[in-house]
Amino acid sequence: MKKRFQTEPDHYERSAVSDLQGAWENLRDATAKAHPFDGSERMLFHIDEGMCWDSIRDLKRMQEALLLVRNLSAQGKTPEEVTMWVDDVSECLDEALDAIKKGEAR
């Protein structure tokens, strides 16, 4: 019996969930580059929590992490670029949840 190996796809479709993943990565990158600023260490912790595998599998958990990040961002002197990416993650999360609700994403 021959074993078949999983082959890597030759193309990838852009989806609301992949956009969400990219938004989190951009937020983390912008926060790390702007570090240190008031609350940045705590923001990085919660950003990592929002990006973790458990949060990807449970978007309710991701929403909770994003709320903490948003609150920390509002409390400190957060650089404008970081705040922009917080807003982007929020929009992408809303779009991903809507796509899942419509059956367009898993």
Secondary structure, 3 states (H helix, E strand, C coil): CCCCCCCCCCCCCCCHHHHHHHHHHHHHHHHHHHCCCCCHHHHHHHHHHHHCHHHHHCHHHHHHHHHHHHHHHHHCCCCHHHHHHHHHHHHHHHHHHHHHHCCCCC
